[in-house]
Amino acid sequence: MSLKKHHEKSANEVATNRKARHDYNILETFEAGIELTGTEIKSIRARKMNIKDGFVQARNGEMWLENVNIAIYDQGNQFNHDPLRNRRLLLHKKEIRRIAGSVQEKGITVIPLKVYLKNGFAKVIIGVAEGKKQYDKRETIKKRDQEREIQRATKVRY
């Protein structure tokens, strides 16, 4: 039985935003599909995607994934895509209204947390998030270190 490390990717996971949970308090998460072109999905399947600086914005009753880099597909020739283009997210109207309503509050933003493949389709988990202050980040780090020390102290040695 092998233990899976926290930072290892699962077989269908393409990209994660590991810094998101450090910089934000995630209030709510949603799963959304992404509207992609042919060369984009091929690049995603090759795991050439970066969501670190990405964010989600509501416009005209639709949700858009912005500032996410999907690398140019190597065999794409003239049909290749723009790596930083805005991509529409596929959500139910009720979910869009709920997310857009929560973004109206001060300090609330929507960020992509993880992109993965599900039944051949690219899915993104987006999080409605509230930015952490610097002292909150330090407190989180302190708690994590204390828990680690407790784990080390109580670990049974054979």
C-alpha positions, 0 to 999 in steps of 0.5 A: 500500500503506497501513501499518496503525498498531498502535493502529488497529482492524481491521474486526471488532474491537470493543474492546481492553484496551490497558493490559493488556499494560502492567500484566500479563505475559500467560502464555496466551490463550484464545478464548471466545464470550460468552452475550449477549441481543439488545440486547447483541449489537446494542450490540456491533455498534455498537461500544459496549463497554468492557472496560478494567476487566473480569475473568474469574472461575470459578464452579461450573465456568463462566467469567464475564466481569465488570465489562464495560460494554456500553452500553444499546441506543438502540432497545431500549425495555423489553427493554434489558439491564443494562450491567454484568451478568455474562456467561457465557463459552463455553469447553470444560470442559478449558479451564475446568479449565486456567484455573481451575487456573492462577488458584489460583496466587498473583498470577495473574488472568484478564482480557479482552484483545480483543473482536471479531466472527467470523462474526456472533458476539462472541468475546473473547480472554482472557489468563491474566496475572500482574501486573507490579511497578512496576519491571517496567513502568519496565523495559518502557518503557525497552526500548521507548524504546531500540528506538525510538531504534535504529529511528530511528538505523538508518532509511534516509533518501532 
